[in-house]
Amino acid sequence: MWSVTYTADAVRALSAMDKVVARRVRAKILALAQDPKAPNNNVKKLTGIEGYRLRVGDWGVIYTLKQQILTVIVIKVGHRSEVCE
């Protein structure tokens, strides 16, 4: 299993969300950390910048993978209209 690290912006966004939604987003991130390379229809590689986008309902998570240390770094969390532009 890969470890998960959150940026300060991601932590702030998760703490400001509705508790039920934040719990669901965290659960999807932890499921992703089990095997980030597994096929997942809610994950897309970003174009133009390094990273990936995970969609959880109306919410989006931008993250990168650090292969050397097996870490998923969550960069940004928010409504998909803001995050997935």
C-alpha positions, 0 to 999 in steps of 0.5 A, spaced: 500 500 500 502 506 498 502 512 503 498 518 502 500 525 504 496 531 503 498 539 502 495 544 506 490 546 501 487 539 501 487 539 508 483 546 509 479 544 503 477 537 506 476 540 513 471 545 510 467 540 506 461 537 509 463 531 514 459 526 510 462 528 503 469 529 506 469 522 509 467 519 502 472 523 498 478 520 504 475 513 503 476 514 495 483 516 496 485 511 501 482 506 496 486 509 490 492 508 495 491 501 495 493 500 488 494 507 484 496 503 478 489 499 478 484 501 472 479 506 475 474 509 470 474 515 475 481 517 474 484 521 468 491 523 467 492 531 467 494 534 460 499 540 460 501 538 468 504 532 471 498 529 475 492 525 475 485 527 477 480 523 481 473 524 481 468 523 487 461 524 485 461 532 484 468 533 487 475 532 484 482 530 487 488 532 484 494 528 486 501 526 483 505 519 484 512 519 487 514 512 485 521 512 489 517 513 495 510 510 494 506 516 496 500 519 493 500 526 494 494 530 494 495 537 492 488 539 491 480 537 493 474 541 491 468 541 487 469 539 480 467 545 477 473 548 481 478 543 481 477 539 474 478 545 469 
